[in-house]
Amino acid sequence: MARAPIYIDTIVPPEEDKRPRTRCGYLVPEAFHAYTLALGEAGSAASGKALHFAADLVCSGGIDIWIRAAYTYSLQHIGLANPRIFVYLKSRISDLDKKIAVLPQTSLYINPDVQNIISETVLVIQLCPKRAKVQWPKVDPNTKRPGWLRGVASAPETRVTKAVWSSEGDSTPMYLVANELCQAIQQGSTERSLFWVRWLMEEDTRVRKETKGNGLSTKERGPAFAPPKARCEVGHYIAAVLLELYKELASKNIIRMHEEFSELYNLWRGGEKRMATSLRREALGLLVLICCEVPRWKIPAAATLVQDPVRLSRAVAQAPAFFNEVLAYKGLPEEKQIKPPMTRTKSEKKIKAPGEKEKKASEIEEHLQAYDAAMEAYLNR
């Protein structure tokens, strides 16, 4: 009598998870997301979470990521609610850079001054009032028609435009838009002001693509470290117009945000290398909002950044506990320390647009599916 076959299950060991993790063992995108989420919440529990994840990111080699996140969050979630935050960030990050320059990495994380700077910055960002990021109005494609700008431009020439516009290197559209922008700001129309800024920047991009060279201007206004073509970017012209307009408003004592405006202007010009380049436009938008909205405030100046210094100092005193908790874990080797691309989730990664071959294959597939459906319908009659 034959025996029944004996089946033996083969145990396949699970594949090693090679996704990047922080010092505490969190997946990097999840830790980064939890940190930014905690910054938007209120209460001591949220403060604790923010401090924990900040310490973990920093001690995993991500101090530049933390600095980048501080500017990203401040530009997108604080902004005009308290522009003083940008002056504060410059000061504290400057202090941090001095420590980074003289301390080795192992000593950096256990340094009390470094721990206090990071913890205080995290808590100040969390306690700041919040405001949605700049909402840029859409630009209708019909506004790109030849002659459209001359047909709608009606603002009179301003002193600001005369001071900034140059007949030698700047085009006529720049002159007309500067007048329209100044008029919209003086009338307090935020949406119209942002529209003219976006329209001019998109027009500059279109001209650059068509000519494969300079855009609307050949005059260099950008910083010396920028590439030659980037120095002629029309955004630098807009920033110069806003700076001249701010000086005019400040001379009338209807706006008092000198340090805040100066720091945002510096961020637009690329003054902080660790800030995401895409956020420069947000800084430019905030310059527009300051000129447009602040003169209509009851007190046209930034509010005090820290409302309760005693409470903040008590919270900062707990910083060593959060860092010691993270430092109890084994440090990451240099090749496994976190880098900016690691903070993005799969859904945030750019999906490549289908090429001609993919489009053609998709059309053929759709055609075959339609043919099969028609044939099946015919056979089932």
Beta strands, then each sheet from edge to edge (+ up, - down):
end
